[in-house]
Amino acid sequence: MKLSIGIFAVISVIISLAFCQEILAQDIPSTVSVAQWRDSFLAKWQSAVDKDKLDAIVQLSSLLLVMSDSDPLRSPLIDRLEVHVDESADVQMAIAFSLLSDNQPEEASKRLLDLILRYPNEPRIQRFRIALARSFRAEGQLSMATAQLDPLFDFATDTGRYAILEKAMILKDMQETQKALDLLNQLDSAGVESLYFSSLVRAEKESLEMKMILSGGVEIE
């Protein structure tokens, strides 16, 4: 049973990281290290040009998502971004996810609710709602999480599929293993082009199937 719990935790972390990066849609150039990218935009932040500053704020918000918790600059970066929290949805989103990773879902939920109310016309608003559902789930507020997700269900869009995947994880938390598997099977057969997303779905399926086997719900053929 300890093995299965470990597998579930690892998969949740992988899905969280993938979703965080997709929400902000920022990638670290493959030719540079995280430290080089960080230092580059910290320098850009000192620019007197407002456009450069805004660009640096957005990029450093993305950097926060991939920073190690042990990075000595992580806490100062969060403090610095707090100063600019009213200037960019990316800042609020990144700080909210950092709060989730620091096991502070209640504060993350407040940030995300404020984000949704402040930027109602933001193109990523549906993804912000999925993030809010994840935060509610971390709080144990499963019905509130589900309320955010159900209107977003759509097997034909990336955002809709992430909503469905998140709902499957809620069903898993509710011990509704078979219902969670049914959703994952539908996702798996939906012809998703993203090999990475498909691998996440299949990994989650395998972990749930293992859980059923270990609990005696399924016989090994």
N, C-alpha and C positions, 0 to 999 in steps of 0.2 A: 504493500500500500504506500509506503514512503516513496518508492520508486515512481509510482504513478503520480503522486502529488508533485514531485520534482519535475516530471515531464510537463504537467499542466502549467506549472509556474513559468518554465522556460518558454513555452509556446505563447503564453500571455505577454511576456516581455517582448518577444519577437514581433508579435502583432502590434503591440503598442508602439514600438520603434518605427515600424513600417508606416503606421497610420500617422504618427507625428510628422514624419518627413514628407508624406504625401500632402498633408494639410498645408504646410508652408511651401511646398513645391520648390525647395532649395536643395541643390546638390553640392557637395564638396568636390571641387575639381580633382580628378584622379591623380594628377601630377603633383599635388601638394599634400602635406600632412595637415591634421587638424590644428596643430600648433602654428604652422605657417599661415593657415587660413585665418586663424584667430588673430595673430599678430598683424596681418595685413589690414584687417578691418578695424582693429583697435587704432592703428595709425590713421586710417581714413577718417575715423571718428573725429580726429583733431582738426580736420579740414574746416576752413572758414566758409566753404560753399555749402549752402543748405541742401542742395540736391545730393551731394556726397554724404552728408550727415544722415539723410533719410535712408539712402541706400545702405549705409553702414548699420543703421538701426535694424533694418530688415534682415540683413545678412547675419548680424550678431544674434538676432532672435533665433535664426536657424541654427547657428552654431551652438547655442545653449542646449538645443535638443540632443546634440551628439557629444556634448562634453561629458567626461567622466565625473562622477560625483566627487571624486577625490582631487579633481583639478583645482589647484589653489586659486585660480582666477574665476571659478564658477560663482562663488558667493559675491565677489565684487562686481561681476558682470550683471548678476540679477539686480543688485543695488543700483547699478548705473542704468539698467533698462527701466527700472521703476520710475526714474525721472521722466522717461519718455513714454510712459504707459498710455497717455492720452493722445499720442501722435500716430500710433500705428496699431492695427488689429493684430499684426504679427507679434508685437511685444506682449500684449495681453495673453495671446494664445500660448506663446513659449513659456511665460511665467506660470500659467495655469498648469501646463504639463510638467513643469519642474516641481510644482507643488504636489501633483499626483505622484511623481516619482519619489518625493520625500514623504509619502504617506500622509498627506494633508488634503484628503479629498473634499472635506467640507469647505475649506478656503478655495480650493480649485473650482468647486461648483459655483461659488459666489462670483469668482472671476469670469467664468464662462457665461453665467446668466447676464452679467453686466456687458460682456462682449456682444452677446446676441441682441440685447436691447439697444446697445450703442451703435451697432453696425447692421441694421436690418436689411440693407440692400447690398451687403458684402457678398460677392459671388460665391464665397466659401461657406455661406451661412449654414447650409445643410451639414457640412462636415463639422462645423462648430457644434451643432446639435448632437452629432454622434459622439463628439468628445464630451459633451455634457452628460450624455447617457452613460459613458464610461465612468465619469466621475461619480454619478449617482450610484452606479453599480458598486464602485469601490466603497461608497458609504453604506451599502446594504439597502439602498432605496430602489429596489428592483422594479416596482410598479411605475415609479417616476422615470426610471431609465427606459422602460418599455414604451411609455407614452411619447418619448422623444423619437424613438426609432420607427414605430409602426407606420407613420405617414411617409417615411422615406423609402420604404421597401420598393426595390425595382431591380430585377435581375438583369436589366439591360444597361445599367449605368454603373460606373465604378463606385460612386458614392452610395448608391442603393445597395450594392453588394456588400460594402463595408457595414452598412446598417444591418443587413441580414446576418452577417458574420457576428456582429456584436450581440444581436438578439440570441443567436445560438449559444453564445457564452453565458448570457443571462439565464437561459433555460438550463444550462449545465449547473449554474449556481443554485438553481431552484430544484436540482435533482431530477429534472425532466429530461433525462438522458436520451430517450428514444426520440422525443420531439426535437431535441437539438440535432441529433443525427439526421433526422428527416430533412431539416433545413440545410444542413451541410451537404447531404446527398443531392439536393436540388441545386445548390451552388456548384457542386462538382460536375454536374451534368449540364450546366448552363452554357458551356462553350466559352468560358472566359479566356481572353487572349493572353492576359498576364500570367506568365509561368510562375512568377513569384507569388502572386495572390493565390493561384491554384495550389501551390506547395503549402501555403499557410492553411488553406481549407483542409487539405488531405492530412496534414500533420495533426490538426485539431480532431479530425475524424478518427485517426488512429489512436489518439490519446483517449477519446471517449469509448472507443471499442475495447481498448485495454481495460478501462475502468469497469466496463460491463463484465468483461471476462473475470477480472479479479474479484468482483462483487458477486459472481455466480449468476449474473443475468444472461450470459451467453456461453454456450458450450464451444470449446475449441474443436474445430473440425479436423 
